[in-house]
Amino acid sequence: MKDVTKEYSNGEVTIVWKNSLCTHSANCVRGLGEVFKPREQPWIQPENSTTKKMIDQVKKCPSGALSYYMNAEKEG
């Protein structure tokens, strides 16, 4: 499988997903199903939750496929 990195932002935070690291544990889907929707496009919908909830969930990713950065930090 080709390495793909995708970014999804709510304006405040950007979630980064790396398909080559994903083990499909579904922790993200079970923990925050309103954001992580594998049967939809785009499958990550950050507008559906708060920045804090998304950061907390991303930190629980066991494979490291999900990460995040604060948009203000990247711009500065």
HELIX and SHEET records of a PDB file:
HELIX    1   1 ASN A   27  GLY A   31  1                                   5    
HELIX    2   2 PRO A   46  ASN A   48  5                                   3    
HELIX    3   3 THR A   51  VAL A   58  1                                   8    
HELIX    4   4 ASN A   71  GLU A   75  1                                   5    
SHEET    1   A 3 THR A   5  SER A   9  0                                        
SHEET    2   A 3 VAL A  13  LYS A  18 -1                                        
SHEET    3   A 3 LEU A  66  MET A  70 -1                                        
END                                                                             
